[in-house]
């Protein structure tokens, strides 16, 4: 039987809150040899309420020592650690733990950890929010009290199959990806030997997502024309429909990102948080050659007082504009008609176009490039996708009847030339 550990309590801060952490040792295989390694895990928030059934009060330190409730919490935690270590074999040295505890105490802190090299979290806050949503909606009940070692591929396959009536294929892929990531981290920490989700099968009858919408060239031009009294909104639509920028990239633009020939995509904003764009490939320089963009850009620059720096679309608080509000209060009323624009107090007529989304502009930009040039690599460069398959599978919409007819005519003309 190994050494019984008591654990060491200390305080630490994260995201503006103070927590009690426990430090202890585990045995890991390093370079083929077992070594004792010190680790720490979050135990409970300082000052949090103790459940009535456990005596009530709060979790606290008294005279430098754990209070009664905190001491009991520590002892219960260390009991799991010691039991896991005592039952481990030489080939399976790290302690087992419930999947829920691993998620809360190991995986989430790993994702939110600030990397010293970059000064940023390992995962973007928006990514972590998505993870938490999946956990709360799907995994919390499914994993229950199961431990990492108890979980088997058949459980994952059965679970995904049970969701096919309510979730589409894309959602199932996100669920599977997060589960695989959690268990992959457990493999890295040597708590399990293999990731069970590698052998989880996607349901063959999963519902494919509906065809995503896009704007045609004519629809994009009609929408921009409908917003003649709001030049900033014209520019927002132009950057989406003709340059393929994501909404977060549009909102995060600064005047210093523009020069005489290009715009430099350097940042994005998600729910008010300014950060780097979605992927490394998204950071790029895009040429400004289309009058659909150049004209509203120059008009908005003049209307803004010809600034040299600052947000292109500022809010009243001099932060990036909330595009959701701008779309709902100004753009949609002028596109769909029948609603009063909050800014100009007018109730415009229908523009002839039904509002879809800003992302529909990005998809339309991709389709327009492929349709007009037949060069998918040009569309990939414009949208800054790492993989060509993303450009073709996700963003290429059905070719218009006019383009289809023109393409066949060009093909026929080529046959005649060769004859």
N, C-alpha and C positions, 0 to 999 in steps of 0.2 A: 504494500500500500504506500502511495506517495505521501509527500508532505501536505498537511492540511493548511490551506491558506485562509487568512482572515480578510485580506483585501485592505487597501488603503483609500480612505475617502479624501477627496479634495474638491475645491470649487473651481468652476470654469465658466466663461461667458461665451454665448453664441447667439447671434441675431438679437442682441440687446437684452437677453435674459441670462440669469445665473442658474447653473445646474450643479448638482452634486455628481461627481464622477467617481468610479472605483477603479483603482489600479491593481493589477495582479499579474501573474506569470502563466504562460502556456508553453508547452513544448512543441516546437516545430522542426520539420526536417529542412535543414539548410545545408546545401552542398552535400547531400547524402548523409548528413549526421544530425542527430537530435540535439537541439539547443534550447535553453530556456530563454524565452523572449518576453519582455515586459509589454503589456497592452493595457488599454484603459477603455472603459465603456461608460456611457451616460446612464446614471441610475434614476434620477428624478429631479424635477425642477425645485430649486430652493424656495421654501415658503409655500409650496403646493399643499393643498388640503389633504389630510389623511382620511380615507373612507371611514364612516362611522363604525362599520363592522370591525375595523382594525383599531378602534380606540379614539378616533378623531384627532383634532389638533393639526399641526403643520410639520412638515419635514424641515428640521433645523439642526444646527450645531449648538451645543451648550458647553461653555468653558473649554472650547477647543476639541470637544468630543461629540460624536453623534448623539442626538437626542434619542429617546426611546423608539419612536416610530422609524427614524432613519436607521438606527441600529438593526431593527428587525428586518427592514428592507435590505440592508447590506447582508445580513446573515442568510436570508432566503436566497439572495442572488449568488452568494459564494457557495451555498450548499449545492446549487446546480453545477457550478464550475468544478467543485471538488468531486462530485459524483461522476461528472463526465470524464475527469482526468483519471479517476481510480479505475474506471471500466475500460479505458482506452487500451488498445493493443499497440505494439511497437510500430505497426504500419499505419495506425490510425490515431495520431497523437492529440490532435486538437479536439476540444470538447464539442459534443453535439449541443444543439440548442433549437428551440422552436423557430419555425420560419418567421413567425410574427416578431419574436425578439430579435432575430437577425436583421429583419427589415428595419426595425426601430433603432436598434443599438449599433448596428454595423453598416448596413447598406446606405441608409439615408445620410448618416454622418460622413460616410465616404464621398457620396455625391456632392454634399454641401461643403466639404472641406476646402479651405482656401489654399490653393497651390502657391507656395512661396515664389516659384519661378515666374508666375504670371500675375500673382496678386488677385486672382479670380477663382471662383468655385470650379470644381471639376466639371460639374454640369450646370448649364444655364438655369436660372430660376424658373423660366418658362417650362423647361424640360422636367424639372423636379415637380412642378405643379401638376403636369400631366401624369407623372408617375404616381403621385399621391391620389389623384382622381381615380386612376385604374385600381390602385390598392383598395381604396375605400369602397368603390363600387363593385369590384369583382373578387379581389384576392382575400380580403379580410375574413369573409365568411368561408371561402373555399379552403384556405390553408388551416383555419381554426387553430387547434393545438398541435398539429402535426410538426414533427421535427424535420430538420434538413435531411437526415438519414432515412427517415421513414417514407419520404416522398418517392413515388415511382412514376415512370413515364405513362403508364396506363391511366393514372389519376389525371394527368394533364390532358391526355387525349379525350378522356371521358368528359372532363370539364369543358373543353372547347366545343365538343359536340353538343353539350347541354345549352350552349349559348347561341346556336345557329338560328333559333327561332326569333331572337331579339337583336342580334348583332350581325353586322355585315362582315365580309371577308377582311376589309381593311382594319376594322376594329379588332378582330381576332388576331391579326398580325401584330398589332401594337401590344395586345395582351401577352401574346407568346413571346415577343421580344423582351418585354420587361421581366417576365418570369425567367427567361433564359439568362438575362443579365444578372438577376439576383443570385441564381444558383452558380453562375460562372464566378461571381465574387466569392461565394462560399468555397469553390474549388481552389481559388487563389489563396484563401486563408487556411486551406487544408482541413476544412471541416467535413468535406465529402470528397470522394475520389473522382466522381464523374458527374457531369451535369445531366440530370434526368430529362430536362427539357430538350436536349439534343435529339431525343427519340420520340418526342411528342408529335403526333401526326395531325396536320391541318385537316379539318372536315372537308370532304369532297363536295358536299352539298351546301357549303357556305355561300351566302348570297353575294353576288358581285355588286360593287357600288354602281349607282346610277351614273349615266353619262354626265360629266361636269360641263357647265355652261361656259360660253365665251362670247365676246363681242366681235362682230364683223367690222370691217373697215367703215362701212356706211353707218353702223350703229355708233361706233366711237365718234365719228365726225358729228353725227346728229346730237349726241349728248354734249359734246364740247360747245356746239352752237347754242344749245339750250341754256348754257351757263354764261352767256355773254356778259352779264352784269356782275359776274363773280370770277375774276381772272385767276385767283388762287385756285379755285376749284377746277377751272379749265386746265391749269398746269398739273394738278393732281391726277386728273384723268389722262392727260397726255403722257405723263411719266409711266402710268400703268399700262395704257393701251398701246403705246408706240415704243416704249423703252423696256417694258416688261419688269419694272421694279415692284418689289413686294411692298405691301402697305407700310410695314414697319420701316423699310428703307426710305420710303418717300417722306414719312413723318420726321425722320432723323437727319434729313439733309440740311447742310449749312451752306451759306453763300460761298465760303472758302473752298467748298468741294467742287465748285465750277471754275473752269478756265475758258479760254476762248474757243476751245475745240472739244472739250470732254467734261464729263462729270465723274467724280471719283466716289465710288460706293465704299464707305469706310465703317459705317455703323448702322444699327437698327434699334428701334424702340418697341418694347413689348410691355403693355400695361404700365406705361410710364417709366420703365427701366431701360436706360440707354446702354447698349452693349455692342459687341461686335456682331456682324451679320450672321445669318443662320449657319453657314459653312465657310471654310477657308476659301473655297473657290468663289464665294459670293463677293469677296473683297476684290474689286476690279475697277478698271477705268473704261467707261463706255463713251464712244464718240457721239457728239451731238451734231447730226447732219440733217435731221428731219424738221421741216418748218412747223409741223404739228406740235413740236416741242419748243423750238426756238422762239416762235412768235409769242406764245403765252409766257414763256420764261422772261423775255425782255420786257413785256408789258408789266408783269408782276414785279420785276426788279425796279422799274421806274416808279410804280405805285408805292413800293416799299421805301422809296427814298434813296435808291441806288446804294444799298449797304454793301460793305466789303466783307462783313463777317456776321455771324449769328444764325439763328434758325431761319430757314427759308419759310417755314410755316409755323410761326410762333403762337403760343397760347397767350392769354392775358397775363399769365404768370411768368412769361418769357421762358417757357419750357416747350418741348415739341408738342404740336397740336394733337388733340385726341381725334384721330380720323373717324372713329366710329360716330362721334357727335357731329362732325362736319358733314359726313355722308348723310346721316339721318335728318339733320336739321336744314341742310342747304342743298346738297346734291340730289337726293331722292325726290324732294318736292319739285325740282325743276325737270327731272327726267320723267318721273311717272305722272306728274301733274295732279291737280285736285287737292293738294296739300298746301298749307301756307308756309312759305320760307321764313324761318325765324329771323334771318338777317335782314332781308329786304321787305318783309311783310307782304309780299305779293303771293297770289295763288296762281301759279303758272298753268298754262295748258299742257296737255300731254305732248311729249317730244316725239312720240312715235316709237320710242324704245322703252322696253321694260327693264328696270334696274335689276341686275343680277348680283354682282359683287365687284370689289376692286380686283380680286383674284381672277375674275372673269376677263378683266383687261389684260392681265399678265398672260393668261392662256391664249387670248386673242392675238397678242403680239407675237407669240411663238408660231401660231397657226399662219398668221399673215406672212411671216418671213419664209416659212417653208413653202407656202402656196405661191408666193411671188418669185422666189429664187430657186426653189427645189433643193436647197442646201440645208440639210438638217444640222450640219456642224455650225452653221451661222446662227441658227436658233439656239443651239446649245451654248454658244459663246455669249449670246445676248442674255439668256436666262441664268448663265453661270452655273450650270449643272455639272457635277463631277462625272456623271454617267450619261451617255447618250440615250440609254434605255429610259431614263427618267423623262428626258425631253420627248421621246417618241411615244412612250406608253401612257404618260400622264397628261401631257399638254397638247399633243397633236389632235386637233378636233377634225371632224368629218369635213372633207373638202367641199367647197361650195359648188353648186351646179355650173356656174359660169367658169370657174377655174377648171372643173372637170372637162367641160366642153373645149376650153382653150387648150388644155393639155393634150387631148386626143387630136385636135387639129394640128398642133405642133408635131406630134408623133407621126401623123399622116404625111405632113409636109416633109419630114425627114425621110420617109419611105420613098416618096416621089423623087427627092433629090438623089438618093442612091440609085434609083432605077434609071 
